[in-house]
Amino acid sequence: MDARYFKPRIDANRHESIAVIGADVRLFPRGVYFQTMNGRQWIRRFSPLLVSIRSLSTVAFVATSVVPAARRRRIYSRFFGVFVVIARQLLAKLGLCFVLLSPDVFFAAEFDRDGWRLVQPGYHLEFPRDHGPHFDYQTEWWYLTGNLRSTDGREFGYELTFFRYGYRSPSRRSPVRSRFVMDDIKFAHFTITDIAQKRFYASQRISRGAYHDAGFLSGSKLVWISDWELDLDAGFKTAATDGEQAIQLRLQPEKQPVLQGKDGFSQKAAGDGHASYYYSISRLDTKGTLRVGGITYQVTGWSWFDREWATNQLAPDQAGWNWFALQLSDGADLMLYQMRLKNGGIDPYSTGKLVDAAGAAIDLDDFILVPTQYWTNPSTHARYPIGWHLRIPQAQIDLEITTPVPNQELNLSVTYWEGAIRVNGTRAGHPVHGVGYLELTGYGSAAPGSANGIEEHANSG
């Protein structure tokens, strides 16, 4: 499906936003602005009508400002229900069909002091819409990892992750003509693990996208930076090149998206806002080419796709996380994470999911993870637990997790360990083996998906 058919809304002035197939519509004080699909141009239309609509919404907001919040939400709901109907009829008469209006009304949302929307329970994830960006939240990422094998049996791992970090919240944006006014920064990490040679290659790209060299939703592209990209059509396609290393892969989901946490609401710590919207496609059949050391291989294997967006998911007392994505030989998949505290403990909000071969998922809260092997960077002295013993009593799972390449540390603008792992053990008394990826953050520097970690990227770019 072409990406333009699910271009998401952008709450450009926090309150008023409508997404239309083929274009974005932003409602501003001086008119309605339609954004062309390349994201470069805003076209002003229908100012007098919008002034009336906006004035009416402002009167309603001021008039109810002294009403208790719960009652105010009910009043707003009725008012904006009428507004939505009017907007649908108006745009239909203008020939703008298939109007998409947000199912979660803006006034029920909460925002931080900078105007970024906070993650709350109740958001309904929809696909393919939520494969796209969510500009009213400050951070998000598209995350691909996989274990691949060439036709001659050579094994590889890869990671390609795209990040977006917002600088100007929707409430602080306005239509501008300059390409140099930046709402967000885009950056990406690309790695290849050559298991036979025990070599690890890592690189990054950072861009504001001022010259359309990076962005979101153009044709079939979900996200791109230069020639690194993730596309959505019948499945997914991805490509990245860095010198003598490159991938060009087609990925076909074998299972439906799994909503992590409760219906996609993933609480990471105590308190409002310390959460993300999070889903995974835990097994994608992967085919294509991989180049390492200047030699190109035909490869097949399995990939894992994670999507997450939030504004402030980590709490001040959290240091980082240990994250596991495991694909077992019996068709089951496991996602587990431990949120680590600065005092050395594990946050009780650590959790996981078991996805069976048919795609059915159950929550995992009683898993036990014990480190069995460490690797220390001789330069930075960051010490990573790269081997683990995993037990999940409720699922009768007992696994040993190891890595064939100890040094898979990304020492980029932020430093963390992310690499290919191997799994052996039992499930319900039957032998299983598998592959996967392990991410260890907060050992060498701030976590790459945290606000501090992304600030480090921004400052380096």
Secondary structure by P-SEA (a helix, b strand, c coil): cccccccccccccccbbbbcccbbbbbcccbbbbbcccccbbbbcccaaaaaaaaaaaaaaaaaccccaaaaaaaaaaaaaaaaaaaaaaaaaaccccccccccccccccccccbbbbbbccccccccccccccccccbbbbbbbbcccccccccccbbbbbbbbbcccccccccccccccccccccbbbbbbbccccbbbbbcccccccccccccccccccccccccccccccbbbbbbbcccbbbbbbbbbcccccccccccccccccccccccbbbbccccbbbbbbbcccccccbbbbbbbbbbbbcccccccccbbbbbbbbccccbbbbbbbbcccccccccccccccccccbbbbbbcbbbbbbcbbbbcccccccccccbbbbbcccbbbbbbbbccccccccccbbbbbbcbbbbbbcccbbbbbcbbbbbccccccccccaaaaaaaaaac
